[in-house]
Amino acid sequence: MTTPRPGPAPDDAWRRPDTGDGSTSGAPSGRQPAPDGTPRPTGAAGYGGPPPTTAPPPGWRPPVHVQPAPPRQLPAQDMVALDAQEQRAQRVTWIIGAVAGAVLLILGCLLCTRALF
């Protein structure tokens, strides 16, 4: 058996606020149940739907206040220098890969000889 805890019930945060007329259950104030049992709005408190809208005139656009600057011209590229830098970067990549492969090969051989002997 669970013992009740002192203080407010855990469901109090989700309860409807007190209307002041003494009723704590039933349909919310301002609504009366329809014949099928669903609540329906009554009087001025009901929701009548969104207001009607009118379409803007054809060809309407919002006003434009700031014009963007035209695009700038990019500087010319030195294709020969770019190719040379790319070849140097590729050479460095291959050297680093070869050194890493050699270190792994040596470590693998050391581990294999240690396991055999």
C-alpha positions as CSV (number, residue, x, y, z in Angstrom):
1,M,0.0,0.0,0.0
2,T,1.3,3.5,-0.8
3,T,1.2,6.2,1.8
4,P,0.0,9.6,0.7
5,R,2.5,12.3,0.5
6,P,1.9,15.7,2.2
7,G,1.5,18.7,-0.1
8,P,-0.2,19.1,-3.4
9,A,-1.1,16.1,-5.5
10,P,1.1,15.4,-8.5
11,D,-1.9,16.0,-10.8
12,D,-2.6,19.5,-9.5
13,A,-0.5,21.2,-12.2
14,W,-2.7,19.7,-14.9
15,R,-6.1,20.4,-13.2
16,R,-8.4,23.1,-14.6
17,P,-8.4,26.3,-12.5
18,D,-11.3,26.8,-10.1
19,T,-14.1,28.8,-11.7
20,G,-15.4,30.1,-8.4
21,D,-18.9,28.7,-8.8
22,G,-18.2,25.7,-6.7
23,S,-18.2,23.1,-9.5
24,T,-15.0,21.1,-10.0
25,S,-16.1,18.7,-12.7
26,G,-18.1,18.7,-15.8
27,A,-17.7,20.9,-18.9
28,P,-15.6,24.0,-18.8
29,S,-17.4,27.3,-18.2
30,G,-18.6,29.0,-21.4
31,R,-19.3,25.7,-23.1
32,Q,-22.3,23.5,-23.1
33,P,-22.2,19.9,-24.3
34,A,-23.8,19.3,-27.7
35,P,-26.4,16.6,-28.1
36,D,-23.7,14.1,-29.1
37,G,-21.7,14.9,-25.9
38,T,-18.9,17.0,-27.3
39,P,-18.4,20.5,-25.9
40,R,-19.4,23.4,-28.1
41,P,-18.7,27.1,-27.7
42,T,-21.5,29.5,-26.6
43,G,-21.8,33.2,-26.7
44,A,-18.9,35.6,-27.3
45,A,-16.4,33.3,-25.7
46,G,-16.6,30.9,-28.6
47,Y,-14.1,30.7,-31.5
48,G,-15.6,31.8,-34.8
49,G,-12.7,30.8,-36.9
50,P,-10.0,32.9,-38.6
51,P,-10.9,36.2,-40.2
52,P,-11.4,36.3,-43.9
53,T,-8.4,37.2,-46.0
54,T,-8.0,39.2,-49.1
55,A,-5.4,38.4,-51.8
56,P,-2.9,41.1,-52.7
57,P,-3.2,42.8,-56.0
58,P,-1.5,41.0,-58.9
59,G,2.1,41.8,-59.4
60,W,2.5,43.1,-55.8
61,R,6.0,42.8,-54.3
62,P,7.3,44.1,-51.0
63,P,9.3,47.3,-51.3
64,V,13.1,47.0,-51.8
65,H,15.0,49.7,-49.9
66,V,18.7,48.5,-50.3
67,Q,20.2,47.4,-53.6
68,P,23.1,45.0,-53.2
69,A,26.5,45.9,-54.7
70,P,27.5,44.3,-57.9
71,P,29.8,41.3,-57.6
72,R,33.5,42.0,-57.5
73,Q,36.0,40.6,-60.0
74,L,38.1,37.8,-58.5
75,P,41.9,38.0,-58.9
76,A,43.6,35.9,-61.6
77,Q,45.0,32.5,-60.6
78,D,48.5,31.4,-61.3
79,M,47.8,27.9,-62.6
80,V,51.5,26.9,-62.8
81,A,52.2,27.9,-59.2
82,L,49.0,26.1,-58.1
83,D,50.1,22.9,-59.9
84,A,53.6,23.0,-58.2
85,Q,52.0,23.5,-54.8
86,E,49.7,20.6,-55.4
87,Q,52.5,18.3,-56.5
88,R,54.5,19.2,-53.3
89,A,51.5,18.5,-51.1
90,Q,51.0,15.2,-52.8
91,R,54.7,14.2,-52.3
92,V,54.5,15.1,-48.6
93,T,51.4,13.0,-48.2
94,W,53.0,10.0,-49.9
95,I,56.2,10.3,-47.7
96,I,54.1,10.5,-44.5
97,G,52.1,7.4,-45.6
98,A,55.3,5.5,-46.4
99,V,56.9,6.3,-43.0
100,A,53.7,5.3,-41.2
101,G,53.5,2.0,-43.2
102,A,57.2,1.2,-42.4
103,V,56.6,1.9,-38.7
104,L,53.6,-0.4,-38.7
105,L,55.5,-3.1,-40.6
106,I,58.3,-3.0,-38.1
107,L,55.9,-3.1,-35.1
108,G,54.1,-6.1,-36.7
109,C,57.3,-8.0,-37.2
110,L,58.4,-7.3,-33.6
111,L,55.1,-8.5,-32.3
112,C,55.2,-11.7,-34.4
113,T,58.7,-12.6,-33.4
114,R,57.9,-11.9,-29.7
115,A,54.9,-14.3,-30.0
116,L,56.9,-17.0,-31.7
117,F,59.9,-17.0,-29.4
